[in-house]
């Protein structure tokens, strides 16, 4: 595998985490507009993407391969928990 192939593999591995994190942050800001007004979207998206990436790496280590539905389920749960924590509990 060449360096360009390795880059594409890495980007395709990180794509689900980035897309879920950014989309979930945008939808949270849209649905809870007044409650999340003081929290910047970039911070919500950054923290959600980081937690999703951490879960994907943990799933890769635990299962030994990528693409397990249990990993994706854990990624969505971690994203929701992170958005809840950073959006609602961190303000107090």
VEXDREN-2710 file (C-alpha; in Angstrom, 1 decimal):
% VEXDREN-2710
k/r/px/py/pz
1/UNK/0.0/0.0/0.0
2/UNK/1.3/3.4/-1.0
3/UNK/1.1/6.6/1.0
4/UNK/-1.9/7.8/-1.0
5/UNK/-3.8/4.6/-0.3
6/UNK/-2.9/4.9/3.4
7/UNK/-4.2/8.5/3.4
8/UNK/-7.5/7.4/1.8
9/UNK/-7.9/4.6/4.3
10/UNK/-7.3/7.0/7.2
11/UNK/-9.7/9.5/5.8
12/UNK/-12.4/6.9/5.2
13/UNK/-11.9/5.6/8.7
14/UNK/-12.4/9.1/10.2
15/UNK/-15.3/10.1/7.9
16/UNK/-18.1/8.5/9.9
17/UNK/-16.9/10.2/13.1
18/UNK/-16.6/13.6/11.5
19/UNK/-19.9/13.4/9.7
20/UNK/-21.9/12.2/12.8
21/UNK/-20.2/14.7/15.1
22/UNK/-20.8/17.7/12.9
23/UNK/-24.3/16.7/11.9
24/UNK/-25.4/16.0/15.5
25/UNK/-23.9/19.3/16.7
26/UNK/-25.8/21.2/13.9
27/UNK/-29.1/19.4/14.7
28/UNK/-28.6/20.0/18.4
29/UNK/-28.1/23.7/17.8
30/UNK/-31.1/23.8/15.6
31/UNK/-33.5/21.9/17.9
32/UNK/-32.3/23.6/21.2
33/UNK/-31.7/27.0/19.7
34/UNK/-32.4/29.0/22.9
35/UNK/-30.8/26.6/25.4
36/UNK/-27.6/26.2/23.3
37/UNK/-27.3/29.9/22.2
38/UNK/-24.2/30.6/24.5
39/UNK/-22.4/27.5/23.3
40/UNK/-20.5/27.9/20.0
41/UNK/-21.2/25.3/17.3
42/UNK/-17.5/24.8/16.7
43/UNK/-16.9/23.7/20.2
44/UNK/-19.9/21.3/20.2
45/UNK/-18.8/19.8/16.8
46/UNK/-15.1/19.5/17.9
47/UNK/-15.9/17.7/21.1
48/UNK/-18.4/15.4/19.4
49/UNK/-16.0/14.5/16.6
50/UNK/-13.2/13.8/19.1
51/UNK/-15.4/11.5/21.2
52/UNK/-16.6/9.7/18.0
53/UNK/-13.1/9.2/16.8
54/UNK/-12.1/7.8/20.2
55/UNK/-14.9/5.3/20.1
56/UNK/-14.0/4.3/16.6
57/UNK/-10.4/3.7/17.6
58/UNK/-11.5/1.8/20.7
59/UNK/-13.8/-0.4/18.6
60/UNK/-11.0/-1.1/16.2
61/UNK/-8.7/-2.2/19.0
62/UNK/-11.5/-4.2/20.8
63/UNK/-12.9/-6.0/17.8
64/UNK/-9.8/-6.1/15.7
65/UNK/-11.6/-4.7/12.7
66/UNK/-13.5/-1.7/11.5
67/UNK/-17.1/-1.4/10.6
68/UNK/-18.9/-3.3/13.4
69/UNK/-22.4/-2.1/14.1
70/UNK/-21.7/-2.2/17.9
71/UNK/-18.9/0.3/17.3
72/UNK/-21.2/2.6/15.4
73/UNK/-23.9/2.3/18.1
74/UNK/-21.3/3.2/20.7
75/UNK/-20.2/6.1/18.6
76/UNK/-23.7/7.5/18.4
77/UNK/-24.2/7.1/22.1
78/UNK/-20.9/8.8/22.9
79/UNK/-21.7/11.6/20.6
80/UNK/-25.1/12.2/22.3
81/UNK/-23.5/12.0/25.7
82/UNK/-20.8/14.5/24.7
83/UNK/-23.3/16.9/23.2
84/UNK/-25.5/16.7/26.3
85/UNK/-22.5/17.2/28.6
86/UNK/-20.9/20.1/26.7
87/UNK/-24.2/21.7/25.8
88/UNK/-26.3/21.5/28.9
89/UNK/-24.1/20.5/31.9
90/UNK/-21.0/22.5/31.2
91/UNK/-22.8/25.8/31.6
92/UNK/-23.6/25.3/35.2
END
